Amino acid sequence: MTALERPATILLIFTLARHCPNIIFNHAEYSVFDLFSSPQAMDSRLPTLKSASSPWGTTPTPPAHLFRTVKRLSAFANKSNAVFLCLPRELPPPFIPETSRSYGLPSPVAKVHAAFKKQPEARMRQQVWLLEYPRASDAIFHSMNFNGVSGLTQEYVKVLPQLVVVKMGVAPAKIRKEGEIIEILHRGREYSTLHIGSSIVKSQITSEASSSWLCLRPNFAPTLAQFGEASVAAGRGGIPSWFVAHTFLGLVDAVDFLHKDGIMHNRLYASNVMLNLYPSYIHHRYRGYPDIQLIDFSCATTMAESGSEKDTKGLLWVVEQVVTKWSDSAPFLAVKAAREDTDDPTVLVLRDIQEVLGDDAPFGLKDIKQNFVVRVEKLRNTGPETIPRYMMKLLHADLATEEELESAFRKLTVLKFETRREEFRRIVKDVPLMMGTWGHAGMKGKRIMVMRFTTRKADFLRTIGEGYVEDETSMDMNDTEMSGVEMADDETRSDSRNMRYPSLFWGI
C-alpha cells in the first residue's frame, strides 16, 4: 500500500468564499465537489448561503448535475436573479465546424441567397452562411474566424457553440413569467431576433427556486454599457456619433417591436441592450451594422398592466447616457452645449432629449419617431460603409477566457458521508459548530471540519486547489499525528468516488 492509498485524516479549514460554494448534495448520502478552479456549483437544493463573502451571491446557482458553470455573467448587486455562463454537464460531442456548403436551395431562398452574394459589403455577404450551412453555430464560427475578432485559440473557439446561458432567480413565478414573455415575443418568428436578444433553448420551472431555470442561447456580444466603456478605454475618443445614432434607431425599433406585441420591458438600461454582430436571421441590415437587441425581461409586463411611457423615457435616458458618458462628443459637451448657435447634430439631439426627460408631460414612442427619427437617420448616414476593424473587435465578446473554459471540463469528485452529514450541512450554512466528542482546542468555529479519507485523498487536494507534487507522503497523517485532535466514532469519514448523472441533450 502506497502512502497515497493509506487512510488519512485531514484538517480542513473551510473558507466559505472559496470552498463551500463548491459543495452540493445530490441525495441524502452524497455531496459533490465540482472540479473547478473557482467556486461555481453549489446545488440550490442546499439552502443558499447568506454570507456576504460568498462569491456567487444569494441567488441559487445552476444545478451542478445539469450544468458545468463557467462563470457568473450578471452583476452581484442584483439579489433577485443571476445569469451564468455554462456548459451542459453531459457534454455533447465536440463541435466540428461544417466545411461544405449547400447551394441547392429552394427557389425563393435561392433568390435571397443570390441577392446577398452580390452585396459589396463583406459583413452583408456573411449572412449567406445562414443559408449555406446546416447550423447557425457554423455560421457564427466561420464569421468569427473571417472577422478575426476572437482572442481564443481555435481549440477554444470550437467550444463557444456549446455554451449556454442559465438564468436563476429567487422567485420561480418570476422566472416562469419571464420565460413566457420571451416565448410570446418570438412565437416562431425568426425576425424577432433582430430586436430580442433572449432566446430559450430549454427551461424548467418548479415550486423551488433551486430547480427553476431558463437556459438561453448566448450572444457573443457586449452590452451597450460594456461597449461604451471599452470604446473610451480604446483611446479612440469614444463611440462615434454615427454609431450613437444607429443605436438610437435600433432601440426605437426594438421598443416598437415589444409594444406592438403588447409588452413593456420596464428595465431599459444600457446593461440590458446588446450589440450583436452574429445574426440568426438573414436581413438587409444597414451597412452590416450590428443588431440592437433587448435582454433581461425579468420585470416585463403587459401594456395593460403598466402603460408604455416608462419604456419611452427609459429609451431616451439610455441615449442620453451614451452621449454624455461614452460618445466622442462627451469631452466637449460642456463647451458645445453652452453655445446657443451650435450646429452639432449630436448636441442638438441631446438638448431635445434632456428637455423631454425634464418635462412631466406625456411623451410616447410616436412622439419619438416624429421628433427624432429623421434627423438621427441623417446622422447615421455620415458613418462609414462598413464597420471599422477596431470597432469589430469591440463588438465581439468571447464571454470567457481559455482558463475559465478549461476549468469547466474537469471531472467530479464525489464525497460520501457515512456519518455527521447534518453537521456538514450546518458548516456550509455558516452555522457555528463544535467538532469532536470533547471539542478541540482552538477549533470552535464555523469554518472548521475534520475529515478522514480512506481513498483518493490526493484527488481531493487537487480539487480544492492544494496542488499536486510527486512526493505527497507529507500530506498523509496518522491519527496520532493530528496534534490536539481526538478521533471519535462520530467523526466525518469520506470516501470520494465518481458519480454519473442522467444525460442531457442540447440542440445548439
QUIGIHU-V41004 format. One line per field, one symbol per residue. psi: psi as a letter, one per 30 degrees, with the letter a starting at -180 (. if undefined). A space follows every 10 residues. Layout:
psi: ???
This chain:
psi: kleffkklkk jkjjjefeee ffklkeaffk lkjkilflkf hkkffkkkkf kffkfgafll lkkffekjke lkelkffjff lkkkkllkej kllkkjkkfk lkfikleeee eeeeefffkf keeeffffff eekfkeeeee eeeeeefhfk glleefeffe ffllkkkllf jeeeeeeeee eeeefehgje fffffjfkkk ellkkafkef gklkjlklki llleeeeeee eeffggfakl eeeeeeeeee eeeeeeeeef ggkkefhjlf fgkkjjfilg kklikjggll kjkklihfgk llefefaffe eeeeeeeeee eeefeflffe fgeeeeffkf gkgjeeeeee eeeeeeffkf kkjaeeeeee feeefeeeee ffllflklee eeefgkkffl leeeeeeffl lkkkkkjflh eeeeeeeegh kkkkkleglk kggjaggkkk kkkflheeee eeeggfakle jgfffjklef fikgkjklfg kkkkjklkkl lkkkkki.
